[in-house]
């Protein structure tokens, strides 16, 4: 349990210092990453102006950069404080 807390703290510090890792994920993976449903991802895309824009690779493949998602979540968390 203590190790998990330390890892989470290190990840938060990485995000705050800009050392986070970026990778591309599709809507299903992003929904799991954010602990929400896929429909929420598509809702955020159309209704939240500051939600990161996806990259459309082909007509059937759309991805998001997790670094941009992390930055978005961190900015939302800072606004809550």
C-alpha positions in Angstrom: 0.0 0.0 0.0 2.8 2.4 0.9 4.5 1.7 -2.4 1.4 2.5 -4.3 1.1 5.9 -2.6 4.8 6.6 -3.3 4.3 5.8 -7.0 1.2 8.0 -7.3 3.1 10.9 -5.6 6.0 10.4 -8.0 3.6 10.4 -11.0 2.0 13.6 -9.7 5.4 15.2 -9.3 6.3 14.1 -12.9 3.2 15.8 -14.2 3.8 19.0 -12.4 7.4 19.2 -13.6 6.4 18.3 -17.2 8.3 15.0 -17.2 5.1 12.9 -17.9 5.2 10.4 -20.7 2.9 10.9 -23.7 1.5 8.1 -25.7 -1.5 7.8 -27.9 -4.7 6.0 -26.9 -8.1 5.4 -28.4 -11.4 6.3 -26.8 -11.8 2.9 -25.1 -8.3 3.1 -23.5 -8.8 6.8 -22.6 -12.1 6.0 -20.9 -10.4 3.3 -18.7 -7.5 5.8 -18.1 -10.0 8.4 -16.8 -12.3 5.9 -15.1 -15.4 6.9 -17.1 -17.4 5.6 -20.0 -16.6 6.1 -23.7 -19.7 8.3 -24.1 -18.2 10.6 -21.5 -15.1 11.0 -23.6 -17.1 11.9 -26.7 -19.3 14.3 -24.6 -16.1 16.0 -23.2 -14.8 16.4 -26.7 -17.8 18.3 -27.9 -18.8 20.2 -24.8 -15.6 21.1 -23.0 -13.6 23.8 -24.8 -10.4 23.0 -23.0 -10.6 19.2 -23.3 -7.6 18.1 -25.5 -8.5 17.7 -29.2 -8.1 14.2 -30.6 -5.9 13.3 -33.6 -7.8 11.6 -36.4 -5.4 9.1 -38.0 -8.0 7.6 -40.4 -11.7 7.9 -40.7 -12.1 5.0 -38.2 -9.1 5.7 -35.9 -9.1 8.7 -33.5 -6.5 9.0 -30.7 -5.6 11.3 -27.8 -2.2 12.1 -26.4 -2.1 11.1 -22.8 0.4 13.9 -21.9 -2.3 16.4 -23.0 -4.9 14.5 -21.1 -2.7 14.6 -18.0 -2.2 18.3 -18.4 -6.0 18.8 -18.7 -6.7 16.8 -15.5 -4.0 18.6 -13.6 -5.3 22.0 -14.7 -8.8 21.0 -13.5 -7.4 19.8 -10.2 -5.6 23.1 -9.7 -8.9 25.0 -10.4 -10.6 23.0 -7.7 -8.2 24.2 -5.0 
